[in-house]
Amino acid sequence: MNKLKLGFPKGSLQDSTIELFKKAGIRINVSSRSYYPISDDDDLEIMLIRSQEMAKYIQDGFFDAGLTGYDWICESGAKVKEVCELNYSKSGFRPVRWVLAVLEDSKIKSIKDLQGKRVASELLNYTKKYFNKNKIKAEIEFSWGATEAKAGKLVDAIVELTETGLSLKANKLRIIDEILTSTTRFIANDKALKDSWKREKIENMAMLLKGALAAEGMVGLKMNVPLKSLNKITAAIPALKKPTISQLSDKDWYALEVVVEEKKVKKIIPAVKRAGATGIIEYPLSKIIY
């Protein structure tokens, strides 16, 4: 029986990835005592692995495919194929950023002021490349954690991961540069993509995952619309593309269906109701496939 060996991110991305797979139609159950999740897709052989190590293990063929951040692909230097970009993170649907930061009251204003200074970062290799590119010689050391606490005390600056910047502000840190923007990527190796069964499986999974992400924050609306109000109602609806309109048995009435942003529904429904729409139904979406 064919199996796709899938590397699944353990750590900060784990819960959000499980939820994304669920919306894509693939249920994954993770035991607190096991590194081998169980899936309702019998074609998958899954193992939990840290995002930092994912690309290297996929490159070396231990996994056929997996999910990790673009930052860790860059950090590892692994040769892998990007199947698709999946714009989600541990707590939302925005890219994460690696930033160069110092204490708020530091005299350091830019990377040029770090000549001969000490910098701590978990993203060690990429940080070194960034400093080399800027022709700044600094002592770059690997940080095992609690990086924010080291700024101004153990090191002169840090390179740290942030989504909102709130944690940096809470620790009285100031960003002086952004060195890398990262999103989650679905990646695979050449050997897997040359296997026709595995390639199709990977591409199908990518389609479903992208569809699940596309449906985030979107809902469907159905309603019956009188012909005399059709133009007014369609003009009031910011459709994803164009609404689907079909005539009912009564020639003076039409059924209208559309996909809209959920946050706009509170304004749309009262507006179309006042314009004459009836039988208005709002329903959730699990996937949108373009």
Phi, psi and omega in degrees: 000135179291142178224139172257119179277113187247125174274124184248130186293122175265139179114223189297329182272351191301305185295317181292329178287320176301316180295320179297316179297322179299315179293334177280353178099011181241109181272130181234126179250128182245125175272144180294343183253004184229148176262009183238090180298155177255137181236154174277003173258106185292349180279350185259137172241106192251143174222138176281135179210147179298141180303326182299332184258351191302307186300320181296316180292328176288317176305317185277001174086007176290330172235152174280322184205170179181178181238134178202172179279150176301328180299318182282337172293314178297318183296319183282332184072014183291147178266099180227165179258130177277118179280313176196161174266136179237105188277079174213161178220193185294335185227012180180199185236043176235155176296155172261159184231140169262122186235152173267123186224153178223172175298149182306321183267012179292148177279353180285122184250335181208176181299331180299332180281359181260010176303122179077007182265178180252136181227135179250139180201143171281334179271065193298305186296317181293322178297319178299318179296321180297316179291321177297319179299325180271004177058041178246124178266114179221161177271109182260120181241149180286136178252128181274000181140175183050039185297321183300328182287344185276337184300128178080354180239302179262335179220166181276331181206164177228157167245117189227154178274136177215149174254312183248341183086356183293321180294323178296316179296321180296331179263015176058046178250149181239130179280130177249347175194154174251123186257340182198135172253135187226143171231167178287141178234142172266118187235160179211171176256165184302317184299316180295320182287342176275346176274119187300320181292314182293321180298314180296319179297316180295315181294321178297318180296318178299318179300315182291320179294317178295322178296321178295320178292321180297333182277350180299128178077008181244150175222164175258146175234134173238147178196159172258135188231130176288144183306320183295339182251003188302310182296320181295319182288316179297327179290336182272354185251116176281083186289155175301315171229262175233145180292151173273125183235128178223143183284139176274177180299330173275115187298345180268005181229147180230151172263132181238134179226138187206155174252129183222167175289133183302323183293344181265351185297324183298339176263326184291312186300310177300323182293314182287329177296316179294333180278355175117359180290146177226169178058041184283127181234129173252134181220148181285160178239138176260329180211146170233116181254118181275000000 
